């Protein structure tokens, strides 16, 4: 069987580990290496041949789009499969990547099934899927179980059980007063909550109760599909009226009812950031420090 080399590029260790775990469960024979940004990836691609690159868009030093553009300028990489794994799903971003020569997209947050569907499609294009699948067909379906929960706990979901949700870090700075069900409902109905929380099951508005450089304490309306502990997610934040949206990658660390009753309509989520991007950390720092943040994040302001 010919070797299949895959390069995973992302500045967030959580995302790199999630992708590598998923691929190794599905394809035991695959050889996987990783890089923390586009610059490191470029150096590795210059020395070694890879069949597939799974790459984030927003990274320090060199973005995924810059890496893709460089790859397509190299004669030996013009047909290499390059999948962008990104929270940038806007039309203009998609057009940019297509013009640069991207092979496919996987949106964040993603399930293992969504990721593997794209990977199989790419490996089929280069004629390497059949040999890889035949290495251990009985293990393929295990890659779909529990998605990020399975990836983080090594297939032992009981390891993720917690007696009580962890409190937000003491360093977290409140951006608004603790919301009551009334103010939370008003924000959700008017669409003037602090941002959008994107899960694999869908998108919903959220309020930010507290924020630090490492995590955010969010309030969301309880829906039919409940969020899961350790589920990957993307938090979209906007600063000002027409500012560019900041897409913050992370996972749900803890979930609790906002009210002390079983029929509570609101959930309190602890969202841990995983990005190492200097621009995103700077954005968070300015957002926390700005005195105007209090006004901006007040429902109905």
N, C-alpha and C positions, 0 to 999 in steps of 0.2 A: 504494500500500500504506500502510495506516495505521501510524504509528509505535508500537512497543512499548517502553515504558520499564520497566526493571527496577532495583530498588534492592537491593544486597547489603550486609548489615549484620553485621559481625563484628569483634571487637577484634584478631583475629590476621591480620596481612597475608598470611601463607601461605594461609589459608583463603579470604580474599577473592580473591586472585590465582588460586587454583585454580578457584573457581566462575566467575569472569569469563572465564577462558581456555576453560573447558568450554562456556559459553554462546555465546561468540563463534565458536568452531569450528563449533558446531551451527547457530547462527542469525546469519549475518553482518550482517543488517539490524537486530539488536536494539541498543537504546541502554541502556548500563549505567552506573550511578553507584554509588558505595559510601560507607559511613559506618563509623566506628570504634566507635560505640556507639549505644544507643537514643536518647540525647539529641541527638546529631548528626542521626540519622535523622529524628527528630521535626521538627526545624527544616527539613529538606529536604522532608519530606512536606507541611509547612504551606505551602510556596512552589510546589511542583510536583506534578503529577499522575503517579502511577506505576500501572502495570497489575499489577505483581507485586513482592512483597517477599520476599527470601530472608534469614532472620534467625537469628542465633545466640541462645541462651537466656541464657547466663551472660556478662555484659559489665559493665564498670565504668560508673558514673553512672546508667544505666538499663538494666534487663534486657530481653530479648526479650519476656517475658511482659508486662512493664509497657508496652512499646511497642505490643504487640498490643491490650492493653486500651484504651489511648488511641485507637488507630486506630478501633476499633469504636465508640467514643463520638462520632466525627466522622461526620456524615451522609453526606458524600461518599466515605467510606472503608469503609462498612459491608459492601460487596460486593467490595472490593479483595482480590485473591488474596494470601494471607499464608502462606508456607511456613516452618515452624520447622526450621532445620538445626542439630541439637543432639545431644549425647551423652546427654541426659536422656531415656531411654526407659522409665523406671519408670512403672508404672500410674498412680500418683497425679499424676505430672507430665503425662502424656498427658491425664488427666481435666481437670486445671487448664487446659491449653491449649485443649481442646475447648470447655470452658465459656466461655473468653474469646473464642472465635470463630475459632480457627485453621483454615486451609483444608486443610493437609496437613503431613506430617512427612517429613524426610529424616534418617536417623540417621548420626552420625559414629562411625567413619570410613565414607565412602561412595565408591562408584565413580562414574565419570562417567555410566555407563548408568543407575544408580539415580537420580542427580540429574536427568538429562534426562527420565526417565520421569515424575517428579513435575511437572517444569516443563511438559512437553507436556500433561499432564492438566489443569493449571491454566489454560494458555493456551487449551485446547479449551473450557473452561467459559465463557470470556469471548469466544469466537469469533475469536481472533486467531492460532491456530496455523497454519491453512492458508496464509494470506498470508505468514507468516514462513518457513514451510518451503519455499515456492515460490521464495524469493529466491535460494537456491543449494543445490538438493537434492543435488548431487554431493559436497558437503563435509560432509554431516550425519554420515556414518559415521566420519569422521576424529576426531570428538569422543570416540569410544569407545576409541581406540588408546592403550594403555599408561597410561591414566588419569593419576594424579598425576605419573608419570615424564614423560609427554608434555607435561603442563602446565608443568612446571618447566624442561624442556630445549628447549622450542620445537619439539617433534617430532623432536629429534635425540638419541635414547637414548645414542649413543656419548659425548655430553658428560657423562654421569653415571658413566662407568666410572672406577674408582679403582684404583690399583696396590695399595694396602693400606688397610684401614679406619683412619679417624682415631681417635686415642686420646681417651679422655674428658678433658675440660678439667682442667688442673692444680688448679683451684679446687674440683673436685668432692671432696666429703667422703665417705669410705667409711661406709656404715651397717652393713655386716657384713664379716667377713673374706672374702677372695676365695673363692667356693664351689668345692668339689671336685665332681666328678661324683657322688660319694656323697651329699654334703649337698644338692646340687641335686635329685637323684632323690628324696631323703627329703621335701624340701619339696613337690615336685610331687605325690607320692603322698598326702601327708597333707592337701593343700589349704591349707597354712599358709605359702605363699609370700607375698611382699610385696604382691602385687596381681594385677590382671588386665590383660592387654594385649589390646585389641580391634582386630582387623584386619578388612578387608572379607571375608576368607576364614573368619573365626571368632574365638573368644575362647580364650585360654590363660593359665594361671597363670604368673607370672614372679617372679624374685628380683631385688632391687635390690642391685647390687654397689657402686655409688657414685651420689651425687646432688649436684647443684648447682642454682642458680636457672635455669640455661640448658639442662641436659640430665641424663639418667639413663643409667647403664650397667646394662643388664638381662641376665639369663640366662634362656633359655627352652629347652624341649625341642624338638629338631628333629622336625618333622612331615612329612607328605606334601607339603603346600603350604608351600614355603619363603617367608619374608617377603622383600620386595623393598626395595632401597635407594630412598629417597625416597617410600616408600609411606606414606600418611596413616594415623594410628592414634590410639587413645585409651588412656591409662594410667589405670586406676582404682585409687586408693589409699584405704585406710581407716586412720584414726588411733584406736587404742583399740578396745574391745570392741564398742560400739554407736554409734560415731561415724558421721556422714554421710560418704558416699564422695566423695572429691575426684576429679573427672574432668578429667584434664590432656590437652589436645589437642596433637598434634605429628606428627612424621614420623620414619622410620628413616633416620638419617644414615649409619650404617655397620653392617656385619654380618660376623662372623668366627666360626670354630669356637672353642669354649672350650678344646678339647684339640688338641694339635699332631698330629692324625692324621685321615685322610679319613673314617673311620667314626665320628667324634665324634657322640654323641647330643645334645650341648648346644651352643647358639649364644649368642654374646655380641653384644648389640645396643646401639648408641648411639642413644638416643631423644632428639631435640631438641624442646624445648617451644616452642609458638608463641603461647600465651595471653599477653595483656597485662593480664588481669584482676588488679587489686590484691589481691583476696581470695585468689586462687590463689598469687600470689607471696608473700603473707604466710604462707599455709599451708606452702609449701615452706621458707621461712625458719625457721619454728618447728620444722618437722620436722628440718631439718638441725641446728639449734641444741640441740634437746632431748637431754639425756643419756639419757633413757629410750628414745630411738629405737633405741639399740643392742639393748636387750632386746626391744623390740616386733618388730624385724625379724630376730631370730635364729630360724631354723627350729626348730620344736618347742618354743619358749619358752612 
